[in-house]
Amino acid sequence: MRSGTSDALAPLRVLADSYARRLPVRRVAVVGNAPLTESGERADAIDACDVVVRVNSFVVDHPERDGRRSQGSRCDLVLWSRLVVATPDLFDRYSERLYVLLEPMRMYGRPEVWPPSWPADLGFAVAPNAAVAIPLNTELGYAWREEHLAPTTGTTAVWLAHRLWPDAEILVAGLSFLDDPDQTSWQHQYGDEVVVGPEHRIAAESTLLRGWADDGRIRVLEG
């Protein structure tokens, strides 16, 4: 059943389904980049999903190297923006994943750039702002036209997973603003701490996703 899924997302849904581990998609993991404690149980839950979504400068577990397990090793769908720092895992085995480019700030005139870190033959889809950024901005209650606001990639990933697979269970991990909506900087598993961009209103995003957790639309894997 595809009720509630925008027709504008139909082409992206077809692509995303083709990268799923199993069909129909019944369970999806969305993994952000906040530091996570070690947990084999969480890693197993993520890797057992039909689709694993990761975002921006992500890392995956490499237990064969360090014995550590916290966020799983699989990745099927990547949501990222042009200016993210490329981690060793971001473009590893890129031909086996679907990359979806998010460009909400292009609505406000941000120029197009082509980072040298991208593989020369990288294929990717672009999430249409009319079908993703604008309805999510509206759902967040943003005066986005006046203030040039944009949702974070993590919230966009959760929102998009629910729209692409409305009947699936959505597991969420690694989004620090769920527990700290007033933070002014991000700590990542890879790279330096960075300031939360002025285009984001993470308190509103925390309220939205916590509401979804309360009503059962998502399940947060704490950690």
For each residue, the residues with C-beta under 8 A, 3 or more apart:
1: 166 167
2: 5 13 166
3: 166
4: 163 166
5: 2 9 10 13 163 164 166
6: 9 10 131 135 163
7: 10
8: 128 130 131
9: 5 6 12 13 131 132 160 163 164
10: 5 6 7 13 14
11: 14 15 125
12: 9 15 16 100 125 127 164
13: 2 5 9 10 16 17 164
14: 10 11 17 18
15: 11 12 18 19 98 125
16: 12 13 19 20 51 77 98 164
17: 13 14 20 23 25
18: 14 15 98
19: 15 16 51 76 77 97 98
20: 16 17 23 25 50 51 76
21: 49 50 51 74 76
22: 25 26 50
23: 17 20 50
24: 50 167
25: 17 20 22 28 50 51 165 168
26: 22 50 167 168 169
27: 48 49 50 51 168 169 170 171
28: 25 49 50 51 52 53 161 165 168 169 170 171
29: 45 46 49 51 52 53 72 170 171 172 173
30: 53 55 154 157 158 161 170 171 172 173
31: 46 52 53 54 55 58 71 72 172 173 174
32: 55 154 157 172 173 174 175 176
33: 55 56 57 58 59 154 174 186 188 189 190
34: 174 175 176 186 187 188 189
35: 187 188 189
36: 39 42 70 71 173 174 189 223
37: 70 223
38: 68 69 70
39: 36 42 43 69 70 223
40: 43 44 69
41: 44 45
42: 36 39 45 46 70 71 72 173 221 223
43: 39 40 46 47 61 69 70 71 72 73
44: 40 41 47 48 72
45: 29 41 42 48 49 72 171 221
46: 29 31 42 43 49 52 71 72 74 171 173 221
47: 43 44 52 72 73 74
48: 27 44 45
49: 21 27 28 29 45 46 52 74 171
50: 20 21 22 23 24 25 26 27 28 168
51: 16 19 20 21 25 27 28 29 76 77 161 165 168
52: 28 29 31 46 47 49 72 74 75 76 77
53: 28 29 30 31 76 77 78 79 157 161
54: 31 58 60 75 77 78 79
55: 30 31 32 33 58 78 79 80 153 154 157
56: 33 79 80 81 84 90 153
57: 33 84 85 86 87 90 188 190 191
58: 31 33 54 55 75 78 87 89 90 189 190
59: 33 71 87 88 89 189 190
60: 54 71 72 73 74 75 89
61: 43 68 69 70 71 72 73
62: 65 66 68 73
63: 66 67 68 69 73
64:
65: 62
66: 62 63
67: 63
68: 38 61 62 63
69: 38 39 40 43 61 63 72
70: 36 37 38 39 42 43 61 223
71: 31 36 42 43 46 59 60 61 173 174 189
72: 29 31 42 43 44 45 46 47 52 60 61 69
73: 43 47 60 61 62 63
74: 21 46 47 49 52 60
75: 52 54 58 60 78 89 97
76: 19 20 21 51 52 53 97 98
77: 16 19 51 52 53 54 97 98 100
78: 53 54 55 58 75 90 97 98 99 100
79: 53 54 55 56 100 102 127 153 156 157 160
80: 55 56 84 90 99 100 101 102 153
81: 56 84 101 102 103 153
82: 101 103 112 113 114 115
83: 113 115
84: 56 57 80 81 90
85: 57 190 191
86: 57 90 91 115 117 118
87: 57 58 59 90 190 191
88: 59 92
89: 58 59 60 75 92
90: 56 57 58 78 80 84 86 87 117
91: 86 94 117 118 119 122
92: 88 89
93: 96 97
94: 91 97 99 119 122
95:
96: 93
97: 19 75 76 77 78 93 94
98: 15 16 18 19 76 77 78 124 125
99: 78 80 94 122 123 124 125
100: 12 77 78 79 80 124 125 126 127 160
101: 80 81 82 124 125 126 127
102: 79 80 81 127 132 133 153 156
103: 81 82 106 110 126 127 129 133
104: 107 129 132 133 137 150 151 156 199
105: 108 110 148 150 199
106: 103 109 110 112 129
107: 104 129 133 134
108: 105 148
109: 106
110: 103 105 106
111:
112: 82 106
113: 82 83
114: 82 118
115: 82 83 86 118
116:
117: 86 90 91
118: 86 91 114 115 122
119: 91 94 122
120:
121:
122: 91 94 99 118 119
123: 99
124: 98 99 100 101
125: 11 12 15 98 99 100 101
126: 100 101 103
127: 12 79 100 101 102 103 131 132 133 156 160
128: 8 131 132
129: 103 104 106 107 132 133 134
130: 8 134
131: 6 8 9 127 128 134 135
132: 9 102 104 127 128 129 135 136 156 159 160
133: 102 103 104 107 127 129 136 137 150 151 156
134: 107 129 130 131 137 138 144
135: 6 131 132 138 139
136: 132 133 139 140 151 155 156 159
137: 104 133 134 140 142 144 149 150 151
138: 134 135 141 142 144
139: 135 136 159 208
140: 136 137 151 155 201 204 205 208
141: 138 204
142: 137 138 147 149 201 204
143: 146 147 149
144: 134 137 138 147 148 149 150
145:
146: 143
147: 142 143 144
148: 105 108 144 199
149: 137 142 143 144 199 200 201
150: 104 105 133 137 144 199 200
151: 104 133 136 137 140 155 156 159 200 205
152: 155 156 177 200 202 205
153: 55 56 79 80 81 102 156 157
154: 30 32 33 55 157 158 174 175 177 205
155: 136 140 151 152 158 159 175 205 208 209
156: 79 102 104 127 132 133 136 151 152 153 159 160
157: 30 32 53 55 79 153 154 160 161
158: 30 154 155 161 162 170 172 175 209 212 218
159: 132 136 139 151 155 156 162 163
160: 9 79 100 127 132 156 157 163 164
161: 28 30 51 53 157 158 164 165 168 170
162: 158 159 165 166 170 212 217 218
163: 4 5 6 9 159 160 166
164: 5 9 12 13 16 160 161
165: 25 28 51 161 162 168 170
166: 1 2 3 4 5 162 163
167: 1 24 26
168: 25 26 27 28 50 51 161 165
169: 26 27 28 219
170: 27 28 29 30 158 161 162 165 217 218 219
171: 27 28 29 30 45 46 49 218 219 220 221
172: 29 30 31 32 158 175 178 209 213 218 219 220 221
173: 29 30 31 32 36 42 46 71 220 221 223
174: 31 32 33 34 36 71 154
175: 32 34 154 155 158 172 178 209
176: 32 34 179 180 183 186 187
177: 152 154 180 181 183 202 203 205 206
178: 172 175 181 206 209 210 213 220
179: 176
180: 176 177 183
181: 177 178 202 203 205 206 207
182: 203
183: 176 177 180 186 196 202
184: 195 196
185: 193 194 195 196
186: 33 34 176 183 193 194 195 196
187: 34 35 176 193
188: 33 34 35 57 191 192 193 194
189: 33 34 35 36 58 59 71
190: 33 57 58 59 85 87
191: 57 85 87 188 194
192: 188
193: 185 186 187 188
194: 185 186 188 191
195: 184 185 186
196: 183 184 185 186 200 202
197: 200
198:
199: 104 105 148 149 150
200: 149 150 151 152 196 197 205
201: 140 142 149 204 205
202: 152 177 181 183 196 205 206
203: 177 181 182 206 207
204: 140 141 142 201 207 208
205: 140 151 152 154 155 177 181 200 201 202 208 209
206: 177 178 181 202 203 209 210
207: 181 203 204 210 211
208: 139 140 155 204 205 211 212
209: 155 158 172 175 178 205 206 212 213 218 220
210: 178 206 207 213 214
211: 207 208 214 215
212: 158 162 208 209 215 217 218
213: 172 178 209 210 216 217 218 219 220
214: 210 211
215: 211 212
216: 213 219
217: 162 170 212 213
218: 158 162 170 171 172 209 212 213
219: 169 170 171 172 213 216
220: 171 172 173 178 209 213
221: 42 45 46 171 172 173
222:
223: 36 37 39 42 70 173
